[in-house]
């Protein structure tokens, strides 16, 4: 079954280029070499009307979180997309190998280093992008189901679809493994995201415990993204 893999991140260069290698299980997907910074899009919510879209489509607890953050969405200026085939019975691992040994460490002191922040990784069935409003309909169905059960209260447990904003990171040097969520990283290593099949769809394991539990929460960024004809045409 065809899926679309989305990968986005921020990068602050010091001296050297950043090298990334992307795998789905043992299948090599791409190698990326970056020689320039990747910064967030300035005033993204104002440029694209995302605040209005969120107000119309998401529940009240989401909107309050958005306002609490000052209405700021940290969206990278580039996003990588890949169409891949995934066996219906499999739950693959997504791995991003990051080569980032670039700092001024000398005699036990370090004042400058290159930094990398994984922002959003998403795995979405291609058919949800080919249907013009399929993702939005899925979102509205899950939102209505949540409302019927708990009203406007914030759920105790939920998971995000189709994106994951954190991943298990294994450092190349000391082999330590920890879950990083929206955190700057300055060392080489591998980000790993596990998937699981639930609700007849592949979902990414989420949070410090790497589980998928509770209510489905559709990331509003991908509802907006699914409506951008230029991006969708480049995928399908």
C-alpha positions as CSV (number, residue, x, y, z in Angstrom):
1,X,0.0,0.0,0.0
2,X,1.4,3.4,-1.0
3,X,2.1,5.9,1.8
4,X,3.6,9.4,1.8
5,X,6.5,10.0,4.2
6,X,6.9,13.6,5.3
7,X,10.1,14.7,7.1
8,X,10.8,18.3,8.3
9,X,13.5,19.7,10.6
10,X,15.4,22.8,11.6
11,X,19.2,23.1,11.2
12,X,21.7,25.7,12.5
13,X,25.0,25.3,10.7
14,X,28.4,25.9,12.3
15,X,31.1,25.0,9.8
16,X,30.4,21.6,8.2
17,X,27.5,20.3,6.1
18,X,24.8,18.1,7.7
19,X,24.3,14.6,6.3
20,X,21.1,12.6,6.8
21,X,20.2,9.1,5.6
22,X,16.6,8.0,5.7
23,X,15.5,4.4,6.0
24,X,12.1,2.6,6.3
25,X,13.1,-0.7,7.9
26,X,16.1,-1.8,5.7
27,X,14.9,0.1,2.6
28,X,17.1,3.1,1.8
29,X,14.9,6.1,1.0
30,X,17.2,9.1,0.5
31,X,20.4,10.8,1.5
32,X,20.3,14.6,2.2
33,X,23.3,16.9,2.5
34,X,22.6,20.4,3.7
35,X,25.1,23.3,3.5
36,X,22.7,26.1,4.7
37,X,20.5,26.7,7.7
38,X,16.9,25.6,7.7
39,X,14.9,28.2,9.6
40,X,11.2,28.4,10.6
41,X,8.9,30.3,8.3
42,X,8.3,33.8,9.7
43,X,4.7,34.5,10.6
44,X,3.5,31.2,9.2
45,X,0.0,31.4,10.8
46,X,-0.5,35.0,9.4
47,X,0.7,34.1,5.9
48,X,-1.4,31.1,5.5
49,X,-4.5,31.7,7.6
50,X,-3.7,28.8,9.8
51,X,-5.0,30.5,13.0
52,X,-8.5,30.9,11.4
53,X,-8.4,27.3,10.1
54,X,-7.5,26.0,13.5
55,X,-10.3,28.0,15.1
56,X,-12.8,26.4,12.7
57,X,-11.6,22.9,12.9
58,X,-10.1,22.0,16.2
59,X,-11.5,21.6,19.6
60,X,-11.3,24.3,22.3
61,X,-8.5,22.8,24.2
62,X,-6.3,22.9,21.1
63,X,-7.1,26.5,20.5
64,X,-6.3,27.5,24.1
65,X,-2.9,25.7,23.7
66,X,-2.3,27.6,20.5
67,X,-3.1,30.9,22.1
68,X,-0.9,30.0,25.1
69,X,2.0,29.6,22.8
70,X,1.4,33.1,21.5
71,X,0.0,32.0,18.2
72,X,3.4,30.8,17.0
73,X,3.8,27.7,14.8
74,X,7.4,26.7,14.3
75,X,7.2,25.4,10.7
76,X,10.4,24.6,8.9
77,X,11.0,26.4,5.5
78,X,11.5,23.0,3.8
79,X,9.7,19.7,3.9
80,X,10.8,16.4,2.3
81,X,8.1,14.1,0.9
82,X,8.5,10.5,-0.4
83,X,6.0,8.0,-1.8
84,X,6.8,4.5,-0.5
85,X,5.3,1.1,-0.7
86,X,4.6,-0.6,2.6
87,X,3.3,-4.2,3.0
88,X,-0.2,-4.1,4.5
89,X,0.8,-6.6,7.2
90,X,4.0,-4.7,8.3
91,X,4.7,-2.0,10.9
92,X,8.0,-0.6,9.8
93,X,10.6,1.4,11.7
94,X,11.5,4.8,10.3
95,X,15.2,5.6,10.9
96,X,17.0,8.9,10.3
97,X,20.8,8.7,10.6
98,X,22.2,12.1,11.4
99,X,26.0,12.9,10.9
100,X,26.6,16.1,13.0
101,X,30.1,16.3,14.5
102,X,30.6,20.0,14.1
103,X,31.7,22.1,17.1
104,X,34.7,24.0,18.5
105,X,35.4,21.6,21.4
106,X,38.9,22.0,22.7
107,X,40.5,21.2,26.1
108,X,37.1,20.4,27.7
109,X,35.4,23.6,26.5
110,X,32.8,24.2,23.8
111,X,31.1,27.5,22.9
112,X,29.7,26.8,19.4
113,X,28.1,23.8,17.7
114,X,25.9,22.9,14.8
115,X,22.3,22.0,15.9
116,X,19.5,19.9,14.5
117,X,15.9,19.7,15.6
118,X,13.5,17.0,14.2
119,X,10.1,18.8,13.9
120,X,7.5,16.6,12.2
121,X,7.7,13.1,10.8
122,X,4.5,11.8,9.3
123,X,3.3,8.7,7.5
124,X,0.0,9.1,5.6
125,X,-1.8,6.7,3.3
126,X,-1.7,8.2,-0.2
127,X,-5.4,7.7,-0.7
128,X,-6.1,10.3,2.1
129,X,-4.2,12.9,0.0
130,X,-5.8,11.9,-3.3
131,X,-9.3,12.5,-1.9
132,X,-9.6,16.2,-1.7
133,X,-11.1,16.4,1.8
134,X,-10.4,12.9,3.1
135,X,-8.0,13.9,5.8
136,X,-10.3,16.7,7.0
137,X,-13.2,14.3,7.1
138,X,-11.2,11.9,9.1
139,X,-10.3,14.7,11.5
140,X,-13.9,15.9,11.8
141,X,-15.1,12.3,12.5
142,X,-12.6,11.8,15.2
143,X,-13.3,15.2,16.7
144,X,-17.1,14.5,16.8
145,X,-16.5,11.1,18.4
146,X,-14.4,12.8,21.1
147,X,-17.0,15.5,21.7
148,X,-19.8,12.9,22.1
149,X,-17.7,11.0,24.8
150,X,-16.0,13.8,26.8
151,X,-17.3,17.1,25.5
152,X,-14.8,20.0,25.3
153,X,-12.6,18.6,28.1
154,X,-9.0,17.8,27.3
155,X,-8.6,14.0,27.0
156,X,-6.3,12.2,29.5
157,X,-4.8,10.2,26.7
158,X,-4.4,10.9,23.0
159,X,-2.1,10.4,20.1
160,X,-1.3,12.5,17.1
161,X,-2.0,11.5,13.5
162,X,-0.3,11.4,11.0
163,X,2.7,13.1,12.6
164,X,5.1,12.4,15.4
165,X,7.1,15.2,17.0
166,X,9.4,13.1,19.1
167,X,11.6,10.1,18.4
168,X,14.0,7.7,20.1
169,X,17.6,9.0,19.6
170,X,20.6,6.8,20.0
171,X,23.9,8.7,20.2
172,X,26.7,7.3,18.1
173,X,29.4,8.0,20.6
174,X,28.1,6.8,23.9
175,X,25.2,4.6,22.6
176,X,22.8,6.2,25.0
177,X,19.2,6.1,23.9
178,X,16.5,8.7,24.9
179,X,13.3,10.1,23.5
180,X,13.7,13.6,22.1
181,X,10.6,15.8,21.6
182,X,11.1,19.1,19.8
183,X,14.6,19.4,21.2
184,X,17.8,20.7,19.7
185,X,20.5,18.0,19.2
186,X,24.2,18.6,18.6
187,X,25.7,15.1,18.1
188,X,25.6,12.3,15.6
189,X,23.2,9.5,16.0
190,X,20.0,7.8,14.8
191,X,16.4,8.8,15.3
192,X,14.0,5.8,15.3
193,X,10.3,6.0,15.1
194,X,8.3,2.8,15.6
195,X,4.9,2.3,14.0
196,X,1.9,0.2,15.0
197,X,-1.3,-0.9,13.1
198,X,-4.5,0.4,14.8
199,X,-7.8,1.4,13.3
200,X,-6.7,-0.3,10.1
201,X,-4.0,2.4,9.6
202,X,-0.3,2.8,10.4
203,X,0.3,5.0,13.4
204,X,3.5,6.3,14.9
205,X,4.3,5.5,18.5
206,X,4.3,8.7,20.5
207,X,5.5,10.3,23.7
208,X,8.1,9.2,26.3
209,X,6.5,5.8,26.6
210,X,6.3,5.4,22.8
211,X,2.7,4.2,22.9
212,X,-0.5,4.8,21.0
213,X,-3.4,5.2,23.4
214,X,-6.6,7.2,23.8
215,X,-8.2,9.5,21.3
216,X,-6.9,10.3,17.8
217,X,-5.7,13.9,17.4
218,X,-5.2,14.9,13.8
219,X,-2.3,17.4,13.4
220,X,-3.8,20.6,11.9
221,X,-0.7,21.3,10.0
222,X,-1.4,18.3,7.7
223,X,-5.0,19.3,7.2
224,X,-3.6,22.6,5.9
225,X,-0.9,20.8,3.9
226,X,-3.3,18.4,2.3
227,X,-5.1,21.4,0.7
228,X,-2.0,22.9,-0.9
229,X,-2.3,21.9,-4.6
230,X,1.3,22.7,-5.5
231,X,2.6,20.3,-2.8
232,X,0.0,17.6,-3.5
233,X,0.7,17.7,-7.2
234,X,4.4,17.1,-6.5
235,X,3.5,14.0,-4.6
236,X,0.9,12.3,-6.7
